[in-house]
Each structure stands twice: as C-alpha cells, then as structure tokens.
Amino acid sequence: MTKKGVYMTEDKQLPELKSYEEMAEFWDNHSLADYWDQTEPAEFEISSESRSRYLVSLDRNLLLRLQPVARMRGLSIESIVNLLIEQRLNEIGVK
C-alpha cells in the first residue's frame, strides 16, 4: 500500500521492489533496523581500478543545495552527485 508515494508495511515485510527508484524511495522512508532480521550477509570486493576519479567544478549554490540532501541520506557529495547524474541520464534515455 502506498500513501503519498511512501511504502507502508503493516508486518514489516520487505516489499518486492522493481527498480532502483522504488528502492531509493523505500529506503529514504524506512529504517534498515526494522528489516535487519530479513537481511543476509554479503561478500564483495571493490577494485580500486574499477572507478576513475575526475575533478569537476561544481557551482557553489548547487553544492549548498546538495549538502543537506547528501547528509540526510548519509551519502558523500560525490555519491549524491553520481546518483543524480545517473538518474537524469536514465530519464533522458542515455544508456
């Protein structure tokens, strides 16, 4: 059941989410602590060679708008910028 775009769960069962956008909306409005018993351990490695870093200038006003959003979601500025760029590229059909 949704209310104003927010997923509501009576029995705290994880819903089946079909997209990254649905996942983001769900976790923006729920605490992992409520679902911890439904999680499983995962092992993975992140290669330092898998990502490249690029220095990109960011408008100061954009930075000031992004900082509270990143803080609220527990993300770095770099992560929130990457997520927003990826989301926008998907919206305009760039794969």
C-alpha positions as CSV (number, residue, x, y, z in Angstrom):
1,M,0.0,0.0,0.0
2,T,1.3,3.4,-0.7
3,K,0.4,6.7,0.9
4,K,1.7,9.9,-0.8
5,G,4.4,7.8,-2.6
6,V,5.6,6.2,0.6
7,Y,5.6,2.5,1.1
8,M,3.6,1.4,4.1
9,T,4.2,-2.1,5.6
10,E,1.9,-3.4,8.3
11,D,4.0,-6.5,9.1
12,K,7.4,-5.0,8.3
13,Q,8.0,-7.4,5.4
14,L,10.3,-6.1,2.7
15,P,8.2,-5.4,-0.4
16,E,9.3,-6.6,-3.8
17,L,10.9,-3.5,-5.4
18,K,11.3,-3.5,-9.2
19,S,13.6,-0.5,-9.8
20,Y,16.4,1.5,-8.2
21,E,13.9,4.4,-8.0
22,E,11.5,2.3,-6.0
23,M,14.4,1.1,-3.8
24,A,15.6,4.6,-3.2
25,E,12.1,5.8,-2.3
26,F,11.5,2.9,0.1
27,W,14.9,3.3,1.9
28,D,14.5,7.1,2.1
29,N,11.4,6.5,4.2
30,H,12.3,3.4,6.2
31,S,15.0,2.3,8.6
32,L,17.1,-0.8,7.9
33,A,16.8,-1.5,11.6
34,D,13.2,-2.5,11.1
35,Y,14.2,-5.1,8.5
36,W,17.5,-6.3,9.8
37,D,16.3,-9.8,10.5
38,Q,15.4,-10.2,6.8
39,T,19.0,-9.4,5.6
40,E,21.7,-11.8,4.6
41,P,25.5,-11.4,4.8
42,A,27.1,-10.5,1.5
43,E,30.7,-10.6,0.4
44,F,32.1,-8.5,-2.3
45,E,35.3,-6.8,-3.4
46,I,35.7,-3.3,-4.8
47,S,38.6,-2.9,-7.1
48,S,40.4,0.4,-6.9
49,E,40.8,0.1,-10.7
50,S,37.0,-0.1,-11.3
51,R,36.4,3.6,-10.8
52,S,38.2,6.6,-12.2
53,R,38.1,10.0,-10.4
54,Y,37.6,13.2,-12.3
55,L,37.9,16.7,-10.9
56,V,34.7,18.6,-11.9
57,S,33.9,22.1,-10.8
58,L,30.6,22.4,-9.0
59,D,28.7,25.7,-8.7
60,R,28.7,26.9,-5.1
61,N,25.0,27.3,-5.0
62,L,24.5,23.7,-6.2
63,L,26.9,22.5,-3.6
64,L,25.0,24.3,-0.8
65,R,21.7,22.7,-2.1
66,L,23.3,19.3,-2.3
67,Q,25.0,19.2,1.1
68,P,21.8,18.8,3.2
69,V,20.4,16.2,0.8
70,A,23.6,14.1,1.0
71,R,23.7,14.5,4.8
72,M,20.1,13.4,5.1
73,R,20.7,10.3,3.1
74,G,24.1,9.5,4.7
75,L,25.9,9.9,1.4
76,S,29.0,11.8,0.4
77,I,28.7,14.7,-2.0
78,E,30.5,12.6,-4.6
79,S,27.9,9.8,-4.3
80,I,24.9,12.0,-4.4
81,V,26.2,13.8,-7.5
82,N,26.9,10.4,-9.2
83,L,23.4,9.2,-8.3
84,L,21.7,12.3,-9.5
85,I,23.6,12.4,-12.8
86,E,22.8,8.7,-13.4
87,Q,19.2,9.2,-12.6
88,R,18.9,12.2,-15.0
89,L,20.7,10.3,-17.8
90,N,18.3,7.4,-17.4
91,E,15.4,9.8,-17.6
92,I,16.5,11.3,-20.8
93,G,17.3,7.9,-22.3
94,V,21.1,7.9,-22.2
95,K,22.4,4.4,-21.6
